[in-house]
Amino acid sequence: MSFRHTIRRRVNFAETDLAGIAHFSNFFRWMEETEHSFYRSLGLTVHSVDQTIEDGRTGWPRLKASAEYRLPLYFEEEFEVELLVAEMRSKAIRYDLRFWKNPDDPAKTKLAARGELVVVAVRPDAQTREIHATAIPNLFRERITPAPPELLTSTSTIPP
């Protein structure tokens, strides 16, 4: 069972504003990229192309997406995005995401931003195609678990 996942990124030119600072909207893309990488690391996916609506494909729309910015990320700067499973309910998962500057140097590592995603499992009705919340599939429940509370409250450095 897994509760933590990280990806390493570099701020690309197209992701910056005129001052060379990462545009705020990219943090939401990076949160989603990290979430999808987390699923892939567990042999899961957010979208099965071999399933049809009639097969009962599960989707994961966002109920909530938020970010709090503390320090800028600049063009060419490497950073790490850390995902922690904050809460898992019957139909929804809440993720806590952290953006770390200088992830290779513990003495200089700083929190650049925090984010939160709340995703809900949904399935479309085969007849009407209306989407309805559904129980999180067992395949996901068997591989994902909430993080220990002490990791969720820590904001000083990247956990091991």
N, CA, C and O of each residue as an XYZ file, in Angstrom:
640
protein
N       0.850     -1.183      0.000
C       0.000      0.000      0.000
C       0.889      1.238      0.000
O       1.935      1.267      0.649
N       0.468      2.233     -0.721
C       1.290      3.423     -0.885
C       0.519      4.678     -0.485
O      -0.693      4.773     -0.677
N       1.257      5.643      0.079
C       0.647      6.910      0.483
C       1.468      8.118      0.053
O       1.058      9.256      0.278
N       2.629      7.881     -0.565
C       3.516      8.987     -0.926
C       4.128      8.737     -2.298
O       4.464      7.606     -2.651
N       4.264      9.819     -3.067
C       4.890      9.721     -4.386
C       5.514     11.072     -4.714
O       4.959     12.115     -4.369
N       6.657     11.055     -5.374
C       7.301     12.305     -5.778
C       7.710     12.238     -7.244
O       8.003     11.174     -7.789
N       7.717     13.413     -7.857
C       8.285     13.537     -9.194
C       9.244     14.717     -9.181
O       9.091     15.652     -8.395
N      10.224     14.659    -10.053
C      11.194     15.743    -10.217
C      10.868     16.462    -11.515
O      10.608     15.827    -12.537
N      10.882     17.786    -11.472
C      10.602     18.588    -12.665
C      11.572     19.741    -12.762
O      12.298     20.064    -11.822
N      11.559     20.341    -13.918
C      12.310     21.571    -14.180
C      11.312     22.554    -14.786
O      10.492     22.175    -15.622
N      11.382     23.805    -14.366
C      10.483     24.822    -14.914
C      10.908     25.104    -16.351
O      12.036     25.530    -16.599
N      10.008     24.867    -17.291
C      10.253     25.125    -18.704
C       9.908     26.572    -19.048
O       9.117     27.214    -18.357
N      10.511     27.075    -20.123
C      10.292     28.461    -20.535
C       8.808     28.762    -20.759
O       8.316     29.813    -20.349
N       8.104     27.842    -21.406
C       6.683     28.055    -21.708
C       5.817     28.092    -20.453
O       4.649     28.473    -20.518
N       6.378     27.702    -19.319
C       5.627     27.681    -18.064
C       5.850     28.939    -17.225
O       5.372     29.028    -16.094
N       6.576     29.908    -17.779
C       6.917     31.102    -17.008
C       6.198     32.344    -17.522
O       5.655     32.370    -18.626
N       6.217     33.371    -16.677
C       5.704     34.675    -17.092
C       6.871     35.520    -17.596
O       7.979     35.007    -17.752
N       6.641     36.793    -17.849
C       7.662     37.681    -18.394
C       8.875     37.814    -17.474
O       9.980     38.093    -17.940
N       8.674     37.616    -16.178
C       9.768     37.724    -15.210
C      10.547     36.421    -15.058
O      11.499     36.360    -14.280
N      10.153     35.371    -15.797
C      10.842     34.087    -15.693
C      10.400     33.267    -14.494
O      11.075     32.312    -14.109
N       9.265     33.636    -13.900
C       8.718     32.924    -12.743
C       7.611     31.989    -13.232
O       6.821     32.350    -14.105
N       7.564     30.789    -12.662
C       6.519     29.834    -13.039
C       5.143     30.464    -12.839
O       4.833     30.981    -11.766
N       4.326     30.413    -13.887
C       2.969     30.957    -13.819
C       2.139     30.094    -12.870
O       2.269     28.870    -12.861
N       1.292     30.735    -12.079
C       0.527     30.031    -11.055
C      -0.293     28.868    -11.603
O      -0.463     27.864    -10.912
N      -0.797     28.977    -12.809
C      -1.661     27.934    -13.362
C      -0.933     26.603    -13.548
O      -1.564     25.546    -13.547
N       0.378     26.652    -13.707
C       1.135     25.418    -13.920
C       1.177     24.530    -12.689
O       1.342     23.316    -12.810
N       1.033     25.108    -11.520
C       1.040     24.301    -10.306
C      -0.103     23.287    -10.339
O       0.049     22.171     -9.841
N      -1.233     23.658    -10.914
C      -2.359     22.734    -11.028
C      -2.046     21.618    -12.026
O      -2.418     20.466    -11.804
N      -1.371     21.953    -13.113
C      -0.951     20.920    -14.073
C       0.034     19.955    -13.412
O      -0.053     18.740    -13.592
N       0.971     20.514    -12.647
C       1.976     19.677    -11.991
C       1.353     18.795    -10.912
O       1.810     17.674    -10.691
N       0.320     19.286    -10.242
C      -0.377     18.446     -9.264
C      -1.017     17.254     -9.968
O      -0.908     16.118     -9.507
N      -1.685     17.523    -11.087
C      -2.328     16.440    -11.828
C      -1.289     15.480    -12.410
O      -1.497     14.267    -12.404
N      -0.195     16.003    -12.903
C       0.884     15.159    -13.432
C       1.414     14.224    -12.343
O       1.670     13.048    -12.602
N       1.575     14.743    -11.139
C       2.068     13.934    -10.021
C       1.046     12.878     -9.628
O       1.409     11.735     -9.350
N      -0.228     13.252     -9.602
C      -1.291     12.287     -9.294
C      -1.279     11.143    -10.311
O      -1.353      9.975     -9.929
N      -1.188     11.471    -11.596
C      -1.189     10.431    -12.628
C       0.057      9.555    -12.528
O      -0.022      8.343    -12.730
N       1.199     10.152    -12.220
C       2.431      9.387    -12.029
C       2.295      8.434    -10.839
O       2.778      7.303    -10.882
N       1.640      8.899     -9.789
C       1.376      8.058     -8.611
C       0.574      6.828     -9.018
O       0.940      5.705     -8.670
N      -0.511      7.033     -9.747
C      -1.328      5.898    -10.190
C      -0.514      4.933    -11.051
O      -0.578      3.719    -10.860
N       0.255      5.481    -12.002
C       1.066      4.608    -12.868
C       2.064      3.797    -12.048
O       2.303      2.628    -12.350
N       2.647      4.401    -11.017
C       3.623      3.689    -10.181
C       2.983      2.502     -9.464
O       3.678      1.580     -9.036
N       1.664      2.529     -9.337
C       0.926      1.453     -8.669
C       0.248      0.512     -9.663
O      -0.513     -0.374     -9.271
N       0.531      0.713    -10.960
C      -0.093     -0.115    -11.983
C      -1.536      0.275    -12.260
O      -2.315     -0.535    -12.761
N      -1.894      1.513    -11.936
C      -3.255      2.009    -12.129
C      -3.260      3.109    -13.182
O      -2.202      3.565    -13.617
N      -4.438      3.529    -13.586
C      -4.573      4.636    -14.526
C      -5.860      5.392    -14.232
O      -6.802      4.829    -13.672
N      -5.901      6.660    -14.607
C      -7.124      7.442    -14.431
C      -8.072      7.255    -15.601
O      -9.228      7.672    -15.538
N      -7.592      6.631    -16.664
C      -8.429      6.468    -17.852
C      -8.028      5.196    -18.586
O      -6.924      5.100    -19.121
N      -8.920      4.233    -18.607
C      -8.663      2.985    -19.329
C      -9.261      3.090    -20.718
O     -10.481      3.129    -20.877
N      -8.401      3.135    -21.718
C      -8.887      3.290    -23.093
C      -9.600      2.040    -23.599
O     -10.335      2.104    -24.585
N      -9.390      0.903    -22.935
C     -10.033     -0.322    -23.393
C     -11.420     -0.504    -22.780
O     -12.105     -1.477    -23.094
N     -11.839      0.407    -21.921
C     -13.168      0.318    -21.329
C     -14.100      1.316    -22.001
O     -13.687      2.404    -22.404
N     -15.354      0.928    -22.111
C     -16.366      1.832    -22.656
C     -17.290      2.260    -21.526
O     -17.199      1.740    -20.414
N     -18.163      3.188    -21.802
C     -19.140      3.609    -20.796
C     -19.952      2.409    -20.328
O     -20.270      2.291    -19.144
N     -20.284      1.524    -21.253
C     -21.068      0.346    -20.901
C     -20.293     -0.591    -19.977
O     -20.897     -1.318    -19.189
N     -18.954     -0.582    -20.064
C     -18.130     -1.425    -19.198
C     -18.056     -0.880    -17.777
O     -17.612     -1.581    -16.868
N     -18.480      0.342    -17.582
C     -18.425      0.922    -16.246
C     -17.115      1.606    -15.941
O     -16.626      1.506    -14.815
N     -16.530      2.295    -16.895
C     -15.274      3.020    -16.703
C     -15.413      3.980    -15.523
O     -16.417      4.681    -15.399
N     -14.407      4.006    -14.666
C     -14.389      4.931    -13.541
C     -13.592      6.164    -13.925
O     -12.487      6.057    -14.457
N     -14.152      7.333    -13.656
C     -13.453      8.595    -13.874
C     -13.117      9.236    -12.540
O     -13.620      8.817    -11.497
N     -12.259     10.261    -12.575
C     -11.784     10.915    -11.353
C     -11.825     12.440    -11.481
O     -10.768     13.071    -11.462
N     -13.001     13.052    -11.611
C     -13.039     14.513    -11.677
C     -12.649     15.145    -10.338
O     -12.681     14.497     -9.291
N     -12.285     16.407    -10.402
C     -11.873     17.142     -9.214
C     -13.091     17.774     -8.546
O     -13.913     18.420     -9.197
N     -13.186     17.573     -7.242
C     -14.181     18.294     -6.449
C     -13.587     19.599     -5.944
O     -14.287     20.593     -5.749
N     -12.264     19.565     -5.736
C     -11.582     20.744     -5.209
C     -10.144     20.726     -5.700
O      -9.508     19.675     -5.775
N      -9.649     21.901     -6.032
C      -8.233     22.078     -6.377
C      -7.831     23.444     -5.847
O      -8.438     24.458     -6.191
N      -6.805     23.463     -5.010
C      -6.361     24.743     -4.453
C      -4.844     24.738     -4.331
O      -4.204     23.687     -4.299
N      -4.293     25.939     -4.263
C      -2.843     26.093     -4.109
C      -2.552     27.331     -3.283
O      -3.269     28.330     -3.348
N      -1.487     27.241     -2.508
C      -0.984     28.366     -1.712
C       0.484     28.526     -2.071
O       1.270     27.587     -1.948
N       0.842     29.711     -2.511
C       2.192     29.961     -3.009
C       3.019     30.671     -1.942
O       2.552     31.617     -1.307
N       4.264     30.200     -1.752
C       5.139     30.793     -0.740
C       6.410     31.389     -1.324
O       6.837     32.472     -0.924
N       7.016     30.674     -2.276
C       8.252     31.132     -2.911
C       8.153     30.892     -4.414
O       7.546     29.908     -4.837
N       8.734     31.765     -5.222
C       8.660     31.563     -6.673
C       9.559     30.418     -7.137
O      10.588     30.124     -6.529
N       9.145     29.791     -8.216
C       9.984     28.845     -8.943
C      10.346     29.531    -10.252
O       9.486     30.118    -10.910
N      11.626     29.457    -10.632
C      12.130     30.197    -11.784
C      12.453     29.278    -12.955
O      12.648     28.075    -12.782
N      12.506     29.866    -14.159
C      12.900     29.157    -15.369
C      14.185     28.378    -15.115
O      15.142     28.902    -14.545
N      14.191     27.123    -15.547
C      15.311     26.177    -15.430
C      15.517     25.641    -14.015
O      16.385     24.794    -13.806
N      14.753     26.107    -13.054
C      14.927     25.621    -11.683
C      14.321     24.227    -11.547
O      13.207     23.970    -12.004
N      15.079     23.331    -10.906
C      14.555     22.002    -10.612
C      13.811     22.049     -9.291
O      14.196     22.759     -8.362
N      12.739     21.278     -9.230
C      11.958     21.193     -8.004
C      11.342     19.807     -7.917
O      11.332     19.051     -8.889
N      10.836     19.494     -6.758
C      10.197     18.207     -6.553
C       8.762     18.438     -6.114
O       8.481     19.319     -5.301
N       7.862     17.642     -6.659
C       6.467     17.672     -6.235
C       6.224     16.401     -5.435
O       6.442     15.292     -5.923
N       5.776     16.578     -4.217
C       5.497     15.458     -3.317
C       3.990     15.334     -3.139
O       3.316     16.312     -2.816
N       3.467     14.143     -3.347
C       2.053     13.857     -3.146
C       1.914     12.971     -1.922
O       2.606     11.960     -1.800
N       1.029     13.342     -1.023
C       0.681     12.518      0.131
C      -0.822     12.269      0.102
O      -1.601     13.187     -0.155
N      -1.229     11.036      0.363
C      -2.652     10.726      0.461
C      -3.106     11.207      1.836
O      -2.763     10.603      2.852
N      -3.873     12.286      1.869
C      -4.291     12.883      3.136
C      -5.517     12.190      3.722
O      -5.649     12.073      4.940
N      -6.410     11.733      2.851
C      -7.647     11.119      3.329
C      -8.249     10.277      2.218
O      -8.183     10.627      1.040
N      -8.835      9.162      2.619
C      -9.511      8.291      1.660
C     -10.881      7.957      2.238
O     -10.986      7.331      3.293
N     -11.910      8.374      1.546
C     -13.283      8.085      1.964
C     -13.869      7.015      1.050
O     -13.147      6.417      0.252
N     -15.151      6.776      1.159
C     -15.758      5.716      0.349
C     -15.767      6.049     -1.143
O     -15.653      5.153     -1.979
N     -15.905      7.364     -1.485
C     -15.995      7.751     -2.890
C     -14.952      8.782     -3.305
O     -14.847      9.101     -4.489
N     -14.186      9.304     -2.368
C     -13.266     10.403     -2.684
C     -11.906     10.208     -2.021
O     -11.779      9.540     -0.995
N     -10.891     10.817     -2.643
C      -9.526     10.823     -2.108
C      -9.067     12.273     -2.052
O      -9.272     13.041     -2.992
N      -8.439     12.637     -0.925
C      -7.868     13.982     -0.789
C      -6.353     13.856     -0.769
O      -5.790     13.101      0.023
N      -5.699     14.609     -1.654
C      -4.246     14.615     -1.752
C      -3.694     15.943     -1.249
O      -4.249     17.005     -1.529
N      -2.605     15.871     -0.512
C      -1.834     17.041     -0.093
C      -0.586     17.039     -0.968
O       0.137     16.043     -1.008
N      -0.324     18.133     -1.663
C       0.845     18.216     -2.542
C       1.748     19.344     -2.091
O       1.284     20.408     -1.683
N       3.050     19.093     -2.171
C       4.045     20.081     -1.762
C       5.078     20.237     -2.868
O       5.497     19.265     -3.496
N       5.471     21.470     -3.086
C       6.456     21.812     -4.110
C       7.721     22.255     -3.390
O       7.718     23.262     -2.681
N       8.807     21.500     -3.573
C      10.048     21.733     -2.843
C      11.126     22.318     -3.746
O      11.438     21.763     -4.800
N      11.692     23.447     -3.320
C      12.867     24.041     -3.973
C      14.111     23.370     -3.394
O      14.099     22.940     -2.241
N      15.172     23.278     -4.173
C      16.453     22.709     -3.730
C      16.287     21.340     -3.067
O      16.777     21.138     -1.956
N      15.615     20.405     -3.719
C      15.349     19.117     -3.075
C      16.591     18.276     -2.802
O      16.532     17.343     -2.001
N      17.716     18.584     -3.450
C      18.933     17.790     -3.254
C      19.790     18.265     -2.089
O      20.744     17.583     -1.714
N      19.475     19.405     -1.517
C      20.280     19.974     -0.437
C      19.390     20.224      0.779
O      18.726     21.257      0.855
N      19.370     19.280      1.737
C      18.495     19.424      2.903
C      18.652     20.757      3.638
O      17.687     21.266      4.209
N      19.851     21.320      3.626
C      20.065     22.594      4.314
C      19.376     23.752      3.595
O      19.067     24.773      4.210
N      19.134     23.593      2.291
C      18.529     24.675      1.507
C      17.108     24.361      1.029
O      16.468     25.207      0.404
N      16.614     23.166      1.313
C      15.280     22.786      0.858
C      14.232     23.691      1.497
O      14.203     23.876      2.714
N      13.367     24.252      0.642
C      12.303     25.133      1.131
C      10.996     24.795      0.427
O      10.972     24.367     -0.727
N       9.924     25.003      1.157
C       8.599     24.778      0.606
C       8.209     25.966     -0.267
O       8.074     27.085      0.228
N       8.026     25.725     -1.567
C       7.652     26.793     -2.498
C       6.140     26.976     -2.568
O       5.650     28.093     -2.735
N       5.404     25.874     -2.441
C       3.943     25.949     -2.529
C       3.340     24.677     -1.956
O       3.995     23.641     -1.843
N       2.079     24.792     -1.602
C       1.288     23.630     -1.182
C       0.033     23.601     -2.027
O      -0.480     24.638     -2.447
N      -0.448     22.402     -2.265
C      -1.680     22.260     -3.018
C      -2.546     21.171     -2.429
O      -2.092     20.342     -1.641
N      -3.793     21.193     -2.828
C      -4.731     20.164     -2.396
C      -5.607     19.789     -3.580
O      -6.105     20.650     -4.306
N      -5.782     18.503     -3.755
C      -6.717     17.972     -4.748
C      -7.682     17.043     -4.032
O      -7.265     16.207     -3.230
N      -8.954     17.183     -4.315
C      -9.945     16.216     -3.864
C     -10.571     15.654     -5.132
O     -11.162     16.382     -5.929
N     -10.428     14.344     -5.300
C     -10.957     13.673     -6.490
C     -12.034     12.684     -6.061
O     -11.965     12.104     -4.978
N     -13.017     12.502     -6.915
C     -14.116     11.591     -6.595
C     -14.242     10.556     -7.707
O     -14.105     10.872     -8.889
N     -14.505      9.317     -7.308
C     -14.733      8.245     -8.278
C     -16.141      8.404     -8.847
O     -17.112      8.543     -8.103
N     -16.237      8.381    -10.170
C     -17.545      8.490    -10.828
C     -17.657      7.444    -11.929
O     -16.663      6.975    -12.484
N     -18.891      7.102    -12.219
C     -19.185      6.221    -13.352
C     -20.379      6.788    -14.102
O     -21.341      7.252    -13.490
N     -20.318      6.751    -15.423
C     -21.469      7.213    -16.202
C     -22.533      6.124    -16.306
O     -22.219      4.936    -16.385
N     -23.769      6.539    -16.306
C     -24.881      5.631    -16.526
C     -24.859      5.204    -17.996
O     -24.761      6.051    -18.884
N     -24.947      3.910    -18.257
C     -24.854      3.396    -19.629
C     -25.985      3.907    -20.523
O     -25.796      4.058    -21.730
N     -27.139      4.171    -19.949
C     -28.282      4.638    -20.745
C     -28.271      6.149    -20.945
O     -28.366      6.636    -22.072
N     -28.155      6.880    -19.848
C     -28.281      8.344    -19.913
C     -26.940      9.055    -20.060
O     -26.890     10.222    -20.449
N     -25.862      8.353    -19.751
C     -24.508      8.903    -19.753
C     -24.299      9.967    -18.673
O     -23.284     10.662    -18.678
N     -25.249     10.096    -17.754
C     -25.069     10.997    -16.618
C     -24.037     10.392    -15.678
O     -23.991      9.179    -15.476
N     -23.215     11.256    -15.112
C     -22.147     10.799    -14.224
C     -22.642     10.826    -12.781
O     -23.281     11.783    -12.343
N     -22.327      9.744    -12.050
C     -22.720      9.631    -10.646
C     -21.517      9.179     -9.822
O     -20.708      8.370    -10.278
N     -21.409      9.704     -8.615
C     -20.347      9.260     -7.705
C     -20.548      7.783     -7.401
O     -21.675      7.297     -7.312
N     -19.429      7.081     -7.244
C     -19.470      5.647     -6.984
C     -18.375      5.299     -5.986
O     -17.486      6.110     -5.726
N     -18.436      4.116     -5.436
C     -17.399      3.668     -4.506
C     -16.057      3.575     -5.233
O     -15.992      3.197     -6.403
N     -15.003      3.925     -4.524
C     -13.658      3.797     -5.089
C     -13.427      2.324     -5.423
O     -13.643      1.466     -4.567
N     -12.994      2.013     -6.639
C     -12.776      0.614     -7.018
C     -11.784     -0.091     -6.085
O     -10.827      0.512     -5.599
N     -12.036     -1.373     -5.851
C     -11.176     -2.160     -4.961
C      -9.719     -2.145     -5.398
O      -8.821     -2.138     -4.557
N      -9.476     -2.140     -6.700
C      -8.103     -2.118     -7.202
C      -7.344     -0.912     -6.652
O      -6.158     -1.020     -6.341
N      -8.010      0.228     -6.529
C      -7.398      1.427     -5.959
C      -7.284      1.289     -4.442
O      -6.248      1.628     -3.871
N      -8.331      0.797     -3.786
C      -8.323      0.640     -2.326
C      -7.217     -0.304     -1.855
O      -6.640     -0.116     -0.784
N      -6.930     -1.319     -2.670
C      -5.909     -2.301     -2.304
C      -4.498     -1.734     -2.403
O      -3.569     -2.302     -1.829
N      -4.317     -0.625     -3.118
C      -2.970     -0.106     -3.370
C      -2.703      1.262     -2.759
O      -1.552      1.695     -2.702
N      -3.735      1.945     -2.303
C      -3.588      3.304     -1.779
C      -4.066      3.344     -0.336
O      -5.102      2.768     -0.003
N      -3.313      4.023      0.517
C      -3.692      4.180      1.923
C      -3.336      5.592      2.381
O      -2.422      6.198      1.822
N      -4.021      6.124      3.368
C      -3.671      7.461      3.862
C      -2.283      7.490      4.505
O      -1.829      6.504      5.086
N      -1.629      8.630      4.389
C      -0.306      8.834      4.988
C      -0.429      8.953      6.503
O      -1.480      9.340      7.012
N       0.644      8.620      7.229
C       0.643      8.823      8.680
C       0.448     10.306      9.002
O       0.973     11.165      8.293
N      -0.295     10.612     10.056
C      -0.586     12.015     10.401
C       0.655     12.890     10.550
O       0.618     14.068     10.196
N       1.752     12.338     11.067
C       2.959     13.152     11.270
C       3.555     13.644      9.948
O       4.182     14.703      9.918
N       3.372     12.903      8.866
C       3.844     13.373      7.561
C       2.966     14.503      7.030
O       3.450     15.406      6.348
N       1.691     14.448      7.343
C       0.763     15.465      6.846
C       0.948     16.808      7.541
O       0.644     17.850      6.961
N       1.437     16.796      8.767
C       1.614     18.052      9.505
C       3.009     18.631      9.351
O       3.225     19.797      9.682
N       3.961     17.852      8.859
C       5.337     18.322      8.688
C       5.460     19.181      7.433
O       4.955     18.819      6.371
N       6.138     20.327      7.566
C       6.388     21.178      6.395
C       7.829     21.654      6.362
O       8.141     22.614      5.657
N       8.716     21.004      7.109
C      10.086     21.508      7.178
C      10.968     21.003      6.047
O      11.654     21.802      5.410
N      10.971     19.715      5.779
C      11.819     19.161      4.719
C      11.102     18.001      4.050
O      10.065     17.529      4.516
N      11.674     17.562      2.962
C      11.120     16.417      2.250
C      11.321     15.184      3.118
O      12.452     14.905      3.515
N      10.256     14.430      3.430
C      10.417     13.207      4.203
C      11.237     12.186      3.417
O      11.263     12.237      2.188
N      11.907     11.259      4.104
C      12.710     10.241      3.405
C      11.854      9.316      2.560
O      12.378      8.410      1.912
